[in-house]
């Protein structure tokens, strides 16, 4: 998994000594070490720079495609979610506000109102 997530050059580094984005990739690598079919990712894009975010998206797509892994992603970075996911569920105050394909959910007036306001 270290090689898969392109962290081989850091294999001997202490986790606390690598960048925050690299730590996020390392977290994902650790989550997949046992070959799970379903993984919950909580804010994987939080605080990650665009380069590392692109690497993370690429690796998650590959795991989905090649290993048939499924992800449940809790995330506030909507660009990350909309570009990665095939189905989105939006919650507001603990209740499902909208669900469906990303483009449909993004255009839902309830979602726009709840998160962007008018």
ABEGO torsion letter per residue (X at the ends): XAAAAGAAAAAABBAAABBAAAAAAAAAAAAAAAGBABBBBBGAABGBBAAAAAAAAAAAAAAAAAAGBBBBBBBABAAAAAAABABBBBBBGGBBABBEBAAAAAABAAAAAAAAEX
